[in-house]
């Protein structure tokens, strides 16, 4: 068990919902589907537990794209909260997918 999941009822609820939804219909990505619940959990982690969010993951194309886009936006003075949030949510998804062996995988 992950300590955050033990102490945060919302993390626990969202992870349970994601796990249950994925088990019942792995291909469903509409309202209530696995992709939607993973996004909700990633958003919660980014907002409430930013200390858990990893940095950009080497070898992840989406991380590289987002890091470059955020860097360009910052250089132009256009970096807003929404862009930063998108990056944080993407990086939070790495906690759920265990893309890298050295990242902690959140489990129930």
N, C-alpha and C positions, 0 to 999 in steps of 0.2 A: 504494500500500500504506500502511496505517496503521501507525505505529510500534509501537503496542501489539500489534497482530496479528503483527508481525515478531518481537517479543521475548517474547510470551507464548504458549507452546505450547497452553495450554487455550483461549485466545481463538481461535486459529487453528483448532483442532480443532472447537470449537463452531460457529464461523461456517461452516466447510466443511460440517459436518453439516447445518446449517440450510439452506444454499444447495442442497446435493444433495437434501435431502428436499423442499424447495419445488419444485425442478425436476421431481422424479419424480412428485409428486402434490400439487399446490397446494391441493386441497380437503381433504386428509386432516389432521385435527387430533387424532387419537387418539395412543396411545403411539407415539413416534417421529415424529409428524407435525410439520409446519412450525411450528404455533403452540407446540407443546411444546418444540421445540428453540430457538425464539426466546426463550421464557421461561427456559430453561436458560442461554442466553447473557446475557440481561438480569440474571439472578441472579448469575452469575459477575462481570459488570461491576460490579454494585452492591457485591458483597462484596470483590473483589480490586482494583478500579480506581475507587474512589469519586471520585477527582479528575477523572475523565472525565465523570461524570454531570452533565447540564445541570440548570439550575433548572427550575421549573415553566414550561411552555411556554404563553405567552399564546394564547388561542383554542382550547386543547384542553380540552374539557368534562371529561374524566377527570382531568386535572391540577387543574382548579378544584375538582372534587368531593373529590379526595384531599387537597388543600391545606386545604380548609375542614374536612374531617373530622379531619385531624391537628391543626389549630388548636384545634378544640373539645375533642379528647381531651387536648391539652396543658393547656388552661385548667382542665380538670377533674382534672388529675393522673393521667390514665389512659393517657398515651402510653407504649406499650411498643415493644420492639424490632421486633416483628412488623409493627406499623402503619408504622413508619418504613421497614422493609424493603420493604413493598408500594409505598410511594411512590417509593423509590429504583429499584426494578425497573421500575415504570411509566415513570419518566423515562429509564431506560436504553433502553427500547424505542424512544424517540425517536431515539436514535443509530442504530438499526437500520432505521428507516423513513424517516429524513430528512424528518420532518414540516415542519420549518422550514428555510429555505434557509441560515440562519446556523449551524445545527448541523452538526457534522462527521458524515458518513455513513460508518460502518465498512464497508469493502469488503475482499474478499480479492483 
